[in-house]
Amino acid sequence: MMKIDRTVATSAPTSEVFDFLADFTTTEQWDPGTVRTERISGDGGVGTAYANTSRFLGRTTDLTYVVEVYEPGTRVVLRGENKSVVAHDTMTFVPTATGGTSVRYVAEFDLKGLARMVAPLLTPAFTRLGDDASAQMRTTLDRLGR
């Protein structure tokens, strides 16, 4: 399993940050690997499905994500899957003492088939992906707080 675990602090209030990130279509704005995400069913809560196209190491891949947990203002968990990977994305939101928000974003990737064999070689690329996504998330969320 490959894992990205980052915490991003922003001055934006928790309600705004939650509403923004819980709508997974916003990945186009804060996840540099995302090419496109569209909601294909649901109202944003549990059971909502998103079609996501991402680019990783020069390859484009499509995943279908489904919201498994939706706790307003607190936590969102999504599960994405295609033929080569199962992804679990968890976002946890904690208000800060200054009125901002701390977001912990954990993405776990269970690779399938041949991808599993090369997983150890992908560690640097996943680390870079996590660093880039957290930096872009921080920049995007700070714009909400203005």
C-alpha positions as CSV (number, residue, x, y, z in Angstrom):
1,M,0.0,0.0,0.0
2,M,1.2,3.5,-0.8
3,K,0.1,6.3,1.5
4,I,0.1,10.1,1.4
5,D,-0.6,11.8,4.8
6,R,-0.4,15.6,4.9
7,T,-1.8,18.3,7.2
8,V,-2.6,21.7,5.8
9,A,-3.4,24.8,7.9
10,T,-5.4,27.7,6.5
11,S,-6.9,30.9,7.9
12,A,-10.2,30.0,6.1
13,P,-13.1,29.0,8.5
14,T,-13.9,25.3,8.9
15,S,-17.4,25.6,7.4
16,E,-16.1,27.1,4.1
17,V,-13.1,24.7,3.9
18,F,-15.4,21.7,4.6
19,D,-18.0,22.7,2.0
20,F,-15.2,23.4,-0.6
21,L,-13.3,20.1,-0.1
22,A,-16.3,17.8,0.5
23,D,-17.4,18.7,-3.1
24,F,-14.8,16.4,-4.7
25,T,-15.2,18.3,-8.1
26,T,-12.9,20.9,-6.5
27,T,-10.0,18.5,-6.9
28,E,-9.4,20.3,-10.2
29,Q,-8.4,23.4,-8.2
30,W,-6.2,21.9,-5.5
31,D,-4.9,18.5,-6.7
32,P,-2.2,19.0,-9.4
33,G,-2.7,15.4,-10.5
34,T,-6.4,15.9,-11.3
35,V,-7.3,16.5,-14.9
36,R,-11.1,16.5,-14.4
37,T,-13.7,15.4,-11.7
38,E,-17.4,15.5,-12.2
39,R,-20.2,14.4,-10.0
40,I,-22.1,11.6,-11.7
41,S,-24.8,10.9,-9.0
42,G,-25.9,11.9,-5.6
43,D,-26.2,15.1,-3.6
44,G,-22.7,15.3,-2.2
45,G,-23.4,13.1,0.8
46,V,-22.9,9.4,1.4
47,G,-23.3,7.4,-1.8
48,T,-22.4,10.3,-4.1
49,A,-20.3,9.2,-7.0
50,Y,-17.6,11.2,-8.9
51,A,-15.8,10.4,-12.1
52,N,-12.2,11.4,-11.7
53,T,-9.5,11.6,-14.4
54,S,-5.9,12.0,-13.1
55,R,-2.4,12.1,-14.5
56,F,0.4,10.3,-12.7
57,L,3.9,9.7,-14.1
58,G,2.7,10.8,-17.5
59,R,-0.2,8.4,-17.7
60,T,-3.9,9.3,-17.5
61,T,-6.2,7.1,-15.4
62,D,-9.9,7.2,-14.6
63,L,-11.3,6.3,-11.2
64,T,-14.9,6.3,-9.8
65,Y,-15.0,7.7,-6.3
66,V,-17.9,7.1,-3.9
67,V,-18.5,9.0,-0.7
68,E,-18.5,6.5,2.2
69,V,-18.5,8.8,5.2
70,Y,-19.9,12.4,5.3
71,E,-19.8,14.1,8.7
72,P,-20.5,17.8,8.1
73,G,-17.7,20.0,9.2
74,T,-15.7,17.1,10.5
75,R,-14.8,14.3,8.1
76,V,-15.3,13.0,4.5
77,V,-14.1,9.6,3.3
78,L,-14.1,8.5,-0.3
79,R,-13.3,5.2,-2.0
80,G,-12.0,5.3,-5.6
81,E,-11.4,2.3,-7.8
82,N,-10.4,1.2,-11.3
83,K,-8.7,-1.9,-12.7
84,S,-5.3,-1.1,-11.2
85,V,-5.9,0.6,-7.9
86,V,-8.3,1.1,-4.9
87,A,-7.9,4.5,-3.3
88,H,-9.1,5.6,0.1
89,D,-9.2,9.4,0.7
90,T,-9.9,10.7,4.1
91,M,-10.2,14.4,4.9
92,T,-10.5,15.4,8.6
93,F,-11.3,19.1,9.5
94,V,-10.3,20.7,12.9
95,P,-11.1,24.3,13.7
96,T,-8.0,26.2,14.9
97,A,-7.9,28.7,17.9
98,T,-7.5,31.6,15.4
99,G,-10.7,30.8,13.5
100,G,-9.0,28.9,10.7
101,T,-8.9,25.2,9.9
102,S,-6.4,22.3,10.0
103,V,-7.1,19.7,7.3
104,R,-5.5,16.3,7.5
105,Y,-5.6,14.6,4.1
106,V,-4.8,10.9,3.9
107,A,-4.8,9.1,0.6
108,E,-4.1,5.3,0.6
109,F,-3.6,3.4,-2.6
110,D,-3.9,-0.4,-2.8
111,L,-2.3,-1.3,-6.1
112,K,-3.6,-4.3,-8.0
113,G,-1.9,-6.7,-10.5
114,L,1.4,-5.6,-12.1
115,A,1.2,-2.2,-10.4
116,R,1.6,-3.9,-7.1
117,M,5.0,-5.3,-8.3
118,V,6.5,-1.9,-9.0
119,A,4.9,-0.2,-5.9
120,P,8.3,0.2,-4.1
121,L,9.7,2.1,-7.1
122,L,6.8,4.6,-7.0
123,T,7.5,5.8,-3.4
124,P,9.3,9.0,-4.6
125,A,6.6,9.9,-7.1
126,F,3.9,9.4,-4.4
127,T,5.9,11.6,-2.0
128,R,6.2,14.3,-4.6
129,L,2.5,14.0,-5.4
130,G,1.6,14.5,-1.7
131,D,3.9,17.5,-1.4
132,D,2.6,19.2,-4.5
133,A,-1.1,18.5,-3.6
134,S,-0.7,19.8,0.0
135,A,1.1,23.0,-1.3
136,Q,-1.6,23.6,-3.9
137,M,-4.4,22.8,-1.4
138,R,-2.9,25.4,1.1
139,T,-2.8,28.1,-1.6
140,T,-6.3,27.4,-2.8
141,L,-7.8,27.3,0.8
142,D,-6.0,30.5,1.8
143,R,-7.9,32.2,-1.1
144,L,-11.1,31.1,0.6
145,G,-10.1,32.8,3.9
146,R,-9.6,36.2,2.3
